[in-house]
Amino acid sequence: MTEALTGLTAAHDGILAMVGDVLTATADFYDGLGEPADPHNARRLRHLADEHLGVIRSDLAHTRNALADRHAPHPGRSICTGEIPANERERSAVCACPPPPRALPAPPPPVAAGLRR
């Protein structure tokens, strides 16, 4: 779970940083449109990027750090006995086994290289 939170909160390439970049770029776009409401929309987008995302990023980073300090197994996860059917959708939630390897998709059938009419 800490990996997912790290992906969200990474300062330069995390998902929230990318959302902030999109909000800022959209605000810059609004600034150049010239309609009366555009400066307000641009300020609102920058406020969301600077204030709200900052609070969310900080809270999630704190949660991620708290989880990273724990080293005990989750009490709701059982030791994998391999008795859970492979088609069980919630397998990862109840079994600590690594997921089975994914099968590679079959290659497309060959196409005849003839002339078409």
C-alpha positions as CSV (number, residue, x, y, z in Angstrom):
1,M,0.0,0.0,0.0
2,T,2.9,2.4,0.7
3,E,4.0,2.0,-3.0
4,A,0.6,3.3,-4.1
5,L,0.7,6.3,-1.8
6,T,4.3,7.0,-2.9
7,G,3.0,7.1,-6.5
8,L,0.4,9.6,-5.5
9,T,2.6,11.9,-3.4
10,A,6.0,11.9,-5.1
11,A,7.0,15.5,-5.3
12,H,8.1,15.7,-9.0
13,D,6.5,12.8,-10.8
14,G,3.7,11.7,-8.6
15,I,0.0,11.7,-9.7
16,L,-0.9,14.6,-7.5
17,A,2.1,16.6,-8.9
18,M,0.8,15.9,-12.4
19,V,-2.7,17.0,-11.4
20,G,-1.2,20.2,-10.1
21,D,0.6,20.7,-13.4
22,V,-2.6,20.2,-15.4
23,L,-4.5,22.6,-13.2
24,T,-1.7,25.2,-13.5
25,A,-1.6,24.8,-17.3
26,T,-5.4,25.1,-17.5
27,A,-5.2,28.3,-15.4
28,D,-2.5,29.7,-17.8
29,F,-4.8,28.8,-20.7
30,Y,-7.8,30.6,-19.1
31,D,-5.6,33.7,-18.5
32,G,-5.2,34.1,-22.3
33,L,-8.8,33.8,-23.3
34,G,-10.0,37.3,-22.5
35,E,-13.5,36.7,-21.3
36,P,-14.6,38.5,-18.1
37,A,-14.9,35.3,-16.0
38,D,-11.6,33.8,-17.2
39,P,-9.3,35.5,-14.6
40,H,-11.6,34.2,-11.9
41,N,-11.5,30.7,-13.3
42,A,-7.7,30.9,-13.6
43,R,-7.3,32.1,-10.0
44,R,-9.7,29.3,-8.8
45,L,-7.7,26.6,-10.6
46,R,-4.4,27.9,-9.1
47,H,-6.0,28.0,-5.7
48,L,-7.0,24.3,-6.1
49,A,-3.5,23.4,-7.3
50,D,-1.6,25.4,-4.6
51,E,-3.8,25.0,-1.6
52,H,-6.0,22.0,-1.8
53,L,-3.6,19.6,-3.5
54,G,-0.9,20.7,-1.1
55,V,-3.1,19.7,1.9
56,I,-4.1,16.4,0.3
57,R,-0.5,15.6,-0.7
58,S,0.7,16.4,2.8
59,D,-1.9,14.2,4.5
60,L,-1.3,11.3,2.2
61,A,2.5,11.6,2.6
62,H,2.0,11.5,6.4
63,T,-0.2,8.4,6.1
64,R,2.3,6.7,3.8
65,N,5.1,7.4,6.2
66,A,3.1,6.0,9.1
67,L,2.4,2.8,7.1
68,A,6.0,2.5,6.0
69,D,7.0,2.3,9.7
70,R,4.9,-0.8,10.3
71,H,6.5,-4.2,9.6
72,A,3.9,-6.6,11.0
73,P,1.7,-8.5,8.6
74,H,-1.9,-7.3,8.2
75,P,-4.1,-9.1,10.8
76,G,-6.8,-9.7,8.2
77,R,-4.6,-11.6,5.8
78,S,-4.1,-15.3,6.2
79,I,-1.1,-17.4,5.4
80,C,-1.5,-18.6,1.9
81,T,-2.4,-22.3,1.7
82,G,-3.1,-22.2,-2.0
83,E,-6.7,-23.2,-1.4
84,I,-8.2,-20.1,-2.7
85,P,-9.5,-20.6,-6.3
86,A,-7.5,-18.8,-8.9
87,N,-10.6,-17.2,-10.3
88,E,-11.5,-15.5,-7.0
89,R,-11.6,-11.8,-7.5
90,E,-10.6,-10.9,-4.0
91,R,-7.7,-13.3,-3.9
92,S,-5.1,-10.6,-3.1
93,A,-7.2,-9.3,-0.2
94,V,-7.4,-12.6,1.6
95,C,-4.2,-14.4,0.6
96,A,-0.7,-13.0,0.9
97,C,0.6,-15.1,-2.0
98,P,2.0,-13.2,-4.9
99,P,-0.4,-13.0,-7.9
100,P,0.0,-15.7,-10.5
101,P,2.0,-14.7,-13.6
102,R,0.0,-13.2,-16.4
103,A,-0.2,-15.1,-19.6
104,L,1.0,-13.2,-22.6
105,P,-1.7,-12.4,-25.2
106,A,-1.8,-14.7,-28.2
107,P,-0.1,-13.1,-31.3
108,P,-2.5,-12.0,-34.0
109,P,-3.0,-14.5,-36.9
110,P,-0.8,-14.0,-39.9
111,V,-2.3,-12.0,-42.7
112,A,-2.0,-13.3,-46.3
113,A,0.1,-11.0,-48.3
114,G,-1.9,-11.0,-51.5
115,L,-3.3,-8.2,-53.7
116,R,-6.7,-6.9,-52.8
117,R,-9.4,-5.8,-55.2
